């Protein structure tokens, strides 16, 4: 086995390996009417507050400014985000099919559960129950699970 192959095998077994989160971002420069849509990747290790959309949006704005604006204007303040849509982890590269495409690209779903007035968050990957939650909180909890775990 070559040294490169050994290094790659060792790196892929590392549990602290970088995890990239993919977003489809619609943005524009303030003062213009033209909007653009682009795919952006964020390294989860760069997020000190993983559930904070403000920090995520700041990273996205910086990345877009660096990639799409001239050198003198490449600052996050020169980007206005119009829409940020998280994409599943299995779609980080273009033209890569999502294994959950037939389910609307969603891995987790809500199903009725016992006791009464509870719902279960099911994982389509291994058909395990992620948790049970009262139905008044189930949609909010499902949103958090989808945001945190996506298709990992």
N, C-alpha and C positions, 0 to 999 in steps of 0.2 A: 504494500500500500504506500502511495507517495506521501511525502510530508504534507502537501497541500490537502490531500483527501483526509489525512489524519487530523489536521487542524480543523477542517470544516466539520468533521464528525464530532470532534470534541466541543466545538463552539455550538453546534445545534443541540447538544445534550445539556447545555448550561441552562439551569432554571431561571437565571437572572437575565437571559437574553432579551434584547430590545423587543418590545412589542409595538407594532405600528398600527395606528387607528386611521382608517381612511374616511375622508369626508368629500362630499360633492358640494362645492361652495359657489354661490352666485354673489358677485361683488361688482362694485363700481367705484370710480374715483369721485369724491365729492365735487359737485358743480358740473358733472357731466350727466347726460341722459343714457349713455351706453352702458349696458351691464354685460358681464362676462361670467361664464361658468367654467370652473376648473376643478380637477380632482387634487386634493391635498392629503399628504400623510403626516401624522404627528407621532412622534415617539412618545409613548406613555411615560417613559422615564423623565421626560422634560416637564411633566405636569406635577408640580408640588402639591396641587389640590385637584386630584383627578375628577371630582364631580362638579367643579366650578366652570360653568360655561364662559364666564368672563375671561378667565385665564386661557381657556381653549381658543376663544375668539381672538385674543391678543396674539397668540402664537400663529394662528391662521393669517391674520392681517400682516404680521411681519413676513411670513413666508411668501405671501402673494406679492407684497411690495417688492421684496428682493427679486422675485422671479419675473415680474411683469412691468415694473416701472423703471424708467431711466435712473442711472446712478444717483443723480442729485435729488431725486424725488422718492427714493426707495425707503420710505418710512411708513410705519404702521398707521400713522395719522392720515395718510393719503389714501387709505382704503376704507370703504364702507361696506360691511357685510350685509347682504340682503337676505340670504338664506343659507343655512348650514344643515346639510342632511348627512347623518352618519351612514356609512356604507359598511356592510359586513366585512369582517376580517378576511374572508376567503375571496374578496373581490379587490384586494389591494392593488392588483396589476390589471391593466386594461385587457379586455376580452377573456378574462378568466371566469368561467361559469360559477355561479353560486350553488352550493349543494342544497340550499333551502329555497331555490327559486320557485319551485312549485307551491310553496307556502307564502309567497309574497316576500321572500328574503327574510323571513322571521324564524328564528330558531325556537323561541319561547312562546308559549300560548297559555291562555287561561282556560281551565275546565272546572265544572262544578265539583265540589268536594263535600265530604262530611266532616264535621257536623254542619247543620243547616246554616245558611248565610255565609259560608266560606267558599273560597275558590282556590284552586291549586295552580301553581305555575309549573307547567310541564316543559321539559327539555326534549325537543324532537330528536336530538342527536342520539340519546341513549334511553329515551322514554322514562327518565327519572323525574321525580317531583322535586323541584327546587325549594318549594315551601308552600305553606297554606296561609292564607291571609283573609281577613274579614272582607266581604264583598264591597264595603264602602271604601276600602283602601286598595283594592286589588289592581285597578288600572294604574294607579300611581306606583305601586310596588313593581308591577310588570314593566313599566317604563324604566324604572331604576335598574332592574335586572338586565333588560335589553341594552341599556346604555353602558352598563359595567361589563357585561360578559359578551355581548354581541354574538359572534360565531366562533369564539375561541375554542 
